[in-house]
Amino acid sequence: MSGYFILAILSLAFIVIFQIAKASEYVSVLKGEEKAFKQNNQINAFLFILFLVLGLAGAWWCNELFYSRTLLAQPAASDHGEKIDFMLWITIIVTGVVFLLTQILLFWFAYKYQYSEKRTVFYFPHNNKLELLWTVVPAIFLTVLVGFGLFYWFKITGDAPKDSQVVEITGKQFNWMMRYPGKDNVLGRKNYRLTDASSGNALGVDWEDGASHDDIEASEMHLVVNRPVQLVINAQDVIHDVGLVHFRLKMDAVPGIPTTIWFTPKYTTSEMKQITKNKDFVYEISCDQMCGSGHYSMRGVIVVETQEEYDAWLASKKPQYLTVKENAAPAVTDTAATTSKPLAQLQ
């Protein structure tokens, strides 16, 4: 019913606009084509200036109203994120200045050089110096930005420091799974053929590898503040994307092709609650690649804490290898007690 109502409103709006246009034509005929043309030209020129002023004022008002709700109002929570923010601000400032200048000139010229019988047309079809200027300057600026971007990209995806924390994150429709190395600080090898969630091996870990016996699996990502962390990123089904908005980082999760990034968290979760003045603040992991019907629900949580808090949390977890072996062990029955009973009691 609402669809028909909207259609009726749109039809009525079209009829009204059509009738106004027809009435404008009749007025032009009565006043004379030339006089009507001059009046319309002046009105349109004035509307250009009005649109410019109202548009700029509206953009400023929206910025004042909604800026505090954007991520830019919050500090980047990683060292690499600060560099990303720096490049973003440079891009916004330069392109913002260019946008303002070009738009102000566009609308002002439309007003200033409106039709006039006293003005003759000046043809300006070609100018080598001007074309060279507006081609070379943007090219140089974009080349510098791309250069900085590649530099930071290779650093983020390069080798992490030797003392880095290692966390494996695996995406599947529609959740994230984490794995942490134990005391040996080495993740056990995996084999996708061994993946069997029903038996407790949802990640396909090869239990014959001794390095996997102390690995910890969890649904949350726990990181240590001010300590570099390397993420080993995997996917089990389709392409996902690990989006770390508060850290200003993201990386694709591709089935069969592990990817890595590293960064250093700067603020604990508790500190970010104070910075953002939001007692419910949490670091989030989002999937930044459309991955299916449940894509919207693919959310993970990151807890950034001190080294002592992390060690205590890790010590409270049981290695997945032990959990799987305990669940797989057959139940032990007291056969000695059974056989010692008289035959009559057993019957």
C-alpha positions in Angstrom: 0.0 0.0 0.0 2.9 2.4 0.8 4.3 1.7 -2.6 1.2 3.0 -4.3 1.1 6.0 -2.0 4.7 6.9 -3.0 3.9 6.4 -6.6 0.9 8.7 -6.3 3.0 11.5 -4.7 5.7 11.2 -7.4 3.1 11.4 -10.1 1.5 14.5 -8.5 4.9 16.2 -8.1 5.6 15.5 -11.8 2.2 17.0 -12.8 2.9 20.1 -10.7 6.3 20.7 -12.2 4.9 20.2 -15.7 2.2 22.7 -15.1 4.6 25.3 -13.6 6.8 24.9 -16.7 3.8 25.4 -19.0 2.8 28.5 -17.0 6.3 29.8 -17.4 6.1 29.5 -21.1 2.8 31.3 -21.3 4.2 34.1 -19.1 7.2 34.4 -21.5 4.9 34.7 -24.5 2.9 37.5 -22.7 6.0 39.4 -21.6 8.0 38.8 -24.7 10.7 36.2 -25.3 13.6 38.5 -24.9 12.4 40.2 -21.7 11.6 36.8 -20.1 15.0 35.5 -21.1 16.8 38.4 -19.4 14.8 38.0 -16.3 15.4 34.2 -16.1 19.1 34.7 -16.7 19.4 37.2 -13.8 17.4 34.9 -11.5 19.6 31.9 -12.4 22.7 33.9 -11.8 21.5 34.9 -8.4 20.5 31.4 -7.6 24.1 30.3 -8.4 25.4 32.6 -5.7 22.7 31.6 -3.2 23.5 27.9 -3.8 27.2 28.6 -3.3 26.7 30.4 0.0 24.1 27.9 1.3 26.1 24.9 0.2 29.3 26.0 1.9 27.4 27.0 5.1 25.6 23.6 5.0 28.9 21.7 4.6 30.4 23.6 7.5 27.3 23.0 9.7 27.3 19.3 8.9 31.0 19.1 9.8 30.4 20.8 13.2 27.4 18.5 13.8 28.8 15.2 12.8 32.6 15.4 13.0 32.6 14.2 16.6 31.0 10.9 15.5 33.7 10.1 13.0 36.8 8.1 13.6 38.9 11.2 12.8 37.8 12.7 16.1 39.5 9.8 17.9 43.3 9.2 17.9 44.7 6.3 15.9 45.2 3.4 18.3 48.4 2.2 16.6 51.7 3.7 15.4 51.1 2.8 11.8 47.6 4.3 12.1 49.1 7.7 13.0 51.0 7.7 9.7 47.8 6.7 7.8 46.0 9.6 9.5 48.8 12.0 8.6 48.5 11.1 4.9 44.7 11.3 5.1 44.8 14.8 6.5 47.3 16.0 3.9 45.0 14.6 1.2 41.9 16.3 2.8 43.6 19.6 3.2 45.0 19.8 -0.4 41.9 18.5 -2.1 39.7 20.6 0.2 41.6 23.8 -0.8 41.4 22.9 -4.5 37.7 22.1 -4.1 36.8 25.4 -2.4 38.8 27.5 -5.0 37.3 25.7 -8.0 33.7 25.7 -6.7 33.8 29.4 -5.6 35.3 30.4 -9.0 32.7 28.2 -10.9 29.7 29.8 -9.2 31.1 33.3 -9.1 32.0 33.2 -12.8 28.4 32.0 -13.6 27.1 35.1 -11.8 29.7 37.6 -13.0 29.7 36.6 -16.6 26.0 36.1 -17.1 24.6 37.1 -20.4 25.0 40.8 -21.3 24.4 42.7 -24.5 27.4 44.9 -23.7 29.9 42.0 -23.5 31.4 40.2 -26.5 32.5 36.6 -26.3 36.2 35.9 -25.7 37.3 32.5 -27.2 40.0 30.7 -25.2 40.4 27.3 -26.9 43.9 26.4 -26.1 46.8 27.4 -23.8 49.9 25.1 -23.4 51.2 26.7 -20.2 47.8 26.4 -18.4 47.3 22.8 -19.5 50.8 21.9 -18.5 50.2 23.5 -15.1 47.0 21.6 -14.2 48.5 18.4 -15.5 51.9 18.4 -13.9 51.1 19.8 -10.5 48.4 17.1 -9.7 50.6 14.4 -11.1 53.5 15.4 -8.8 51.2 15.6 -5.8 49.6 12.2 -6.5 53.0 10.6 -7.2 54.3 11.9 -3.8 51.1 10.5 -2.1 51.4 7.1 -3.8 55.1 7.0 -2.8 54.3 7.6 0.8 51.5 5.1 0.6 53.8 2.4 -0.8 56.4 3.1 1.8 54.0 2.6 4.7 52.3 -0.3 3.0 55.6 -2.2 2.6 56.5 -1.4 6.2 53.1 -2.6 7.5 53.3 -5.9 5.5 57.0 -6.4 6.0 58.9 -8.3 8.7 57.7 -7.7 12.2 60.2 -7.1 15.1 61.6 -10.2 16.6 59.9 -9.7 19.9 56.5 -9.3 18.4 53.4 -11.1 19.7 51.9 -13.5 17.1 48.2 -13.9 16.7 46.5 -16.0 14.0 43.1 -14.8 12.9 40.9 -17.0 10.6 37.7 -15.8 8.9 34.8 -18.0 7.9 31.1 -17.3 7.3 30.4 -15.5 9.5 32.8 -15.2 12.4 36.5 -14.8 13.4 38.6 -17.5 15.1 41.9 -16.7 16.9 44.9 -18.8 17.7 47.8 -18.0 20.0 51.1 -19.8 20.3 52.0 -21.1 23.8 55.3 -20.8 25.7 57.3 -21.8 22.6 55.9 -18.7 20.7 55.5 -20.9 17.6 52.1 -21.7 16.0 51.7 -25.3 15.0 51.2 -26.2 11.4 47.8 -26.5 9.8 46.3 -28.7 7.1 42.9 -27.8 5.6 42.1 -31.5 5.2 42.1 -31.9 9.0 39.4 -29.3 9.5 36.6 -30.8 11.6 34.6 -28.5 13.9 32.6 -31.4 15.3 35.8 -33.0 16.7 37.1 -29.7 18.1 39.5 -29.0 15.3 37.8 -26.1 13.5 41.1 -24.6 12.3 42.5 -27.8 10.8 45.6 -27.9 13.2 47.9 -30.8 12.7 48.2 -32.4 16.2 51.2 -34.5 15.1 53.2 -31.2 15.1 54.5 -30.8 18.7 54.5 -27.0 18.3 50.7 -27.1 18.2 50.2 -28.9 21.6 50.4 -25.6 23.6 48.4 -23.4 21.1 45.4 -21.5 22.5 42.2 -20.9 20.6 39.7 -18.2 21.4 36.9 -16.1 20.0 38.5 -12.8 21.1 41.7 -11.1 20.1 43.9 -10.1 23.1 46.8 -7.8 22.4 49.5 -6.3 24.6 49.7 -2.5 24.7 53.0 -1.0 23.4 54.2 -4.4 22.1 54.4 -5.1 18.3 51.9 -7.7 17.1 52.0 -9.7 13.9 48.6 -10.9 12.6 48.7 -14.1 10.5 45.5 -13.9 8.5 43.6 -16.8 6.9 40.2 -17.6 5.4 38.4 -21.0 5.2 35.7 -20.4 2.6 35.5 -17.1 0.7 37.5 -13.9 0.7 37.1 -11.9 3.9 38.9 -8.8 5.0 40.2 -8.0 8.5 39.2 -4.4 9.1 40.8 -2.7 12.2 39.2 0.7 12.0 40.5 2.0 15.3 44.0 1.0 14.2 43.5 2.4 10.7 44.5 -0.9 9.1 42.9 -3.7 7.0 44.1 -6.8 5.1 42.4 -9.3 2.9 41.9 -12.9 4.2 42.3 -15.1 1.2 41.6 -18.9 1.3 44.8 -20.8 0.8 47.1 -17.7 0.9 48.0 -16.5 4.4 48.6 -12.7 4.6 50.3 -10.8 7.4 50.4 -7.3 8.9 52.0 -5.9 12.0 51.5 -2.9 14.2 51.9 -1.7 17.8 48.8 -0.9 19.9 49.1 2.4 21.7 46.2 2.5 24.1 44.5 -0.2 26.2 40.8 -0.7 26.0 40.4 1.1 29.4 42.4 4.1 28.1 40.3 4.4 25.0 37.2 4.4 27.1 38.5 7.5 28.8 39.7 9.1 25.6 36.4 8.6 23.8 34.4 9.2 27.0 32.4 6.1 26.1 32.2 3.5 28.9 31.0 0.9 26.4 33.9 1.4 24.0 35.4 -1.8 22.4 38.0 -2.3 19.7 36.2 -4.0 16.8 37.1 -6.3 14.0 34.9 -5.9 10.9 34.8 -7.8 7.7 35.5 -5.2 5.0 34.7 -7.6 2.1 31.2 -8.6 1.1 31.2 -12.3 2.0 27.6 -13.5 2.0 24.2 -12.9 3.5 25.5 -12.7 7.0 28.3 -10.3 6.2 26.8 -7.6 8.4 27.1 -9.8 11.5 30.8 -10.7 11.1 32.1 -8.8 14.1 35.0 -9.5 16.3 36.3 -8.0 19.5 39.8 -6.9 20.4 41.0 -6.5 24.0 44.1 -4.4 24.4 45.6 -4.8 27.9 48.9 -4.8 29.8 51.4 -7.6 29.6 50.5 -8.8 33.1 46.8 -8.9 32.2 47.6 -10.7 29.0 49.7 -13.3 30.7 47.0 -13.9 33.3 44.4 -14.4 30.6 46.6 -16.7 28.6 47.4 -18.8 31.7 43.7 -19.3 32.3 43.2 -20.9 28.9 43.6 -24.6 28.2 45.5 -25.6 25.0 43.1 -26.8 22.4 45.1 -30.0 21.9 44.4 -31.1 25.5 40.7 -30.3 25.1 40.4 -32.4 21.9 42.3 -35.3 23.5 40.2 -35.3 26.6 36.9 -35.2 24.6 38.2 -38.0 22.4 39.2 -40.3 25.3 36.7 -43.1 26.0 34.8 -43.1 29.3 36.6 -45.3 32.0 34.3 -47.8 33.7 35.1 -49.5 37.1 35.2 -53.1 35.8 36.8 -54.5 39.0 33.9 -53.4 41.1 31.4 -54.9 38.6 33.1 -58.4 38.5 33.4 -58.6 42.3 29.7 -58.5 42.8 27.8 -61.8 43.3 26.1 -63.2 40.2 22.6 -62.8 41.7 23.2 -59.0 42.1 24.4 -58.6 38.6 21.2 -60.3 37.4 
